[in-house]
């Protein structure tokens, strides 16, 4: 089943969501790194996360990855992975220049609709601690924690019901 529509308009700008292509790998990687750096993590940690924040062309082709462009400029993206009737947010990043303007809400709403359209019943998120409040405001609830790097760092795990159980 195909994900939902591709264009949303808000008061500030035209937001176009489109399926990401293999050729978008460098742009998506740059967005992920910029968004992570926004939280002022030490560069040592950013280096530890380099692989996790890097999207390969082949990975993009095998997953549900959507890029948001604001006024024609890449501004954020999300990536989902299917786990049966449960889906997981593998990536969701917003360019810091667009944070607080509704782009994250637009991306997450689209991700929920995409997973639901594909038969998903629940969506799981291992969130950066700084983004937990956002996911809670979007209706997700905390179900636990997952280990991360550096050693001892824990990520909140959240889940939201998106379909009939």
Protein Blocks (a to p, Z undefined) as FASTA:
>chain_A
ZZddfbdcdfkbccddddddfklmmmmmmmmmmmmmmnopafklmmmmmmmmpccfklmm
mpccddddeehiafbdcddddehjaccdfbdcddfklgonlmmmmmmmmmmmmmmmnopa
bdcddddfklmmmmmmnopacfbdcddddehiacddddddfbdZZ
